[in-house]
Amino acid sequence: MSTIDQQFVEYTVKALVGHPEDVIVDRTIDEKGVLLTLTVNPADLGRVIGKRGSTAQSLRTLLRALGAKNDARYNLKIVNNDGFSGERESNSYNDHASVDNSTDETVENESSYAENTRKELAELDDLDI
């Protein structure tokens, strides 16, 4: 049995995402108030968070209004469940083998883009403006 706050978040988020069947809202109560944990399909995480977090902040604002009506304090936690454990893969930037393979030799072949840019800048310097 879900409460009105869970139903509200679930209904709102299901209207936003592409995989509404994967939306899960868990509710826990602690000393800080009611914590709603939102889990969505990893493909829909960007839609729920929004550009610069605007959609997530809007959901939190609406929850705050609901909390004022129900005399409760709500917190919304959006779970990133894409399987990333926080550890880097073995071929990451922190891998020491890549540092051992580096050399101090200069690159002799310049790219054609850089060479063309230098020529164009030299032609601009020759103009009398």
C-alpha positions as CSV (number, residue, x, y, z in Angstrom):
1,M,0.0,0.0,0.0
2,S,1.6,3.3,-1.1
3,T,0.9,6.6,0.5
4,I,-0.2,9.9,-1.2
5,D,3.4,11.1,-1.4
6,Q,4.6,8.0,-3.1
7,Q,1.7,8.0,-5.5
8,F,2.4,11.7,-6.3
9,V,6.0,11.2,-7.2
10,E,5.3,7.9,-9.1
11,Y,2.6,9.5,-11.1
12,T,4.7,12.6,-12.0
13,V,7.8,10.7,-12.9
14,K,6.0,8.1,-14.9
15,A,4.6,10.9,-17.1
16,L,8.2,12.1,-17.7
17,V,10.1,8.9,-18.5
18,G,10.3,6.6,-21.4
19,H,10.2,3.4,-19.3
20,P,7.3,4.0,-16.8
21,E,7.3,0.3,-15.7
22,D,10.8,0.8,-14.2
23,V,9.8,3.6,-11.8
24,I,10.1,2.6,-8.2
25,V,9.5,4.9,-5.2
26,D,10.5,3.6,-1.8
27,R,9.5,5.4,1.4
28,T,11.4,5.5,4.7
29,I,10.9,7.6,7.8
30,D,13.8,8.8,9.9
31,E,14.6,11.6,12.3
32,K,14.9,14.1,9.4
33,G,11.5,13.3,8.0
34,V,10.2,11.2,5.1
35,L,12.8,10.0,2.6
36,L,11.5,9.1,-0.8
37,T,14.0,7.1,-2.9
38,L,13.3,7.2,-6.6
39,T,14.8,4.5,-8.9
40,V,14.3,4.8,-12.6
41,N,15.7,3.1,-15.7
42,P,19.3,4.3,-16.4
43,A,18.2,5.6,-19.8
44,D,15.6,7.9,-18.1
45,L,17.9,9.3,-15.4
46,G,18.7,12.4,-17.4
47,R,15.0,13.2,-18.0
48,V,14.3,12.9,-14.3
49,I,17.2,15.1,-13.3
50,G,16.8,17.6,-16.1
51,K,19.1,20.2,-17.4
52,R,21.3,21.4,-14.5
53,G,19.0,19.5,-12.1
54,S,15.9,21.7,-12.9
55,T,13.4,18.8,-13.1
56,A,14.7,17.2,-9.9
57,Q,14.5,20.6,-8.1
58,S,11.0,21.1,-9.3
59,L,10.0,17.7,-8.0
60,R,11.5,18.6,-4.6
61,T,9.7,21.9,-4.6
62,L,6.4,20.2,-5.2
63,L,7.1,17.7,-2.5
64,R,7.9,20.6,-0.1
65,A,4.4,22.0,-0.9
66,L,2.9,18.6,-0.3
67,G,4.8,18.5,3.0
68,A,3.4,21.8,4.1
69,K,-0.1,20.5,3.5
70,N,0.5,17.3,5.4
71,D,2.8,18.7,8.2
72,A,5.7,16.6,7.0
73,R,9.2,17.2,5.7
74,Y,10.0,15.3,2.5
75,N,13.4,14.6,1.0
76,L,13.8,13.1,-2.5
77,K,16.8,10.9,-3.4
78,I,17.3,9.9,-7.0
79,V,19.3,6.7,-7.2
80,N,21.8,6.2,-10.0
81,N,21.4,2.5,-10.8
82,D,23.4,2.2,-14.0
83,G,25.8,-0.4,-12.6
84,F,28.7,1.9,-12.1
85,S,30.5,0.9,-8.9
86,G,32.6,4.0,-8.6
87,E,35.9,2.1,-9.3
88,R,37.7,2.9,-12.5
89,E,38.4,0.3,-15.1
90,S,41.9,-1.2,-15.5
91,N,42.7,1.1,-18.5
92,S,42.0,4.3,-16.7
93,Y,44.1,7.4,-16.4
94,N,45.5,6.2,-13.0
95,D,47.1,3.2,-14.6
96,H,50.8,3.4,-14.1
97,A,51.7,1.3,-17.2
98,S,50.6,4.2,-19.4
99,V,53.1,6.5,-17.7
100,D,56.0,4.0,-18.2
101,N,55.4,3.9,-21.9
102,S,55.7,7.7,-22.4
103,T,58.7,9.3,-24.0
104,D,60.3,12.8,-23.9
105,E,60.7,12.9,-27.7
106,T,59.3,15.9,-29.6
107,V,56.8,15.4,-32.3
108,E,58.3,16.1,-35.7
109,N,55.3,15.8,-37.9
110,E,53.0,18.8,-37.5
111,S,49.4,18.4,-38.5
112,S,48.3,20.0,-41.7
113,Y,45.7,22.0,-39.8
114,A,48.3,23.7,-37.6
115,E,50.5,24.4,-40.6
116,N,47.6,25.9,-42.6
117,T,46.6,28.1,-39.6
118,R,50.2,29.4,-39.3
119,K,50.2,30.3,-43.0
120,E,46.9,32.1,-42.8
121,L,48.1,34.1,-39.8
122,A,51.3,35.0,-41.6
123,E,49.3,36.3,-44.6
124,L,47.1,38.4,-42.2
125,D,50.2,39.9,-40.7
126,D,51.4,41.0,-44.2
127,L,48.2,42.9,-44.9
128,D,48.4,46.7,-44.5
129,I,45.1,47.6,-42.8
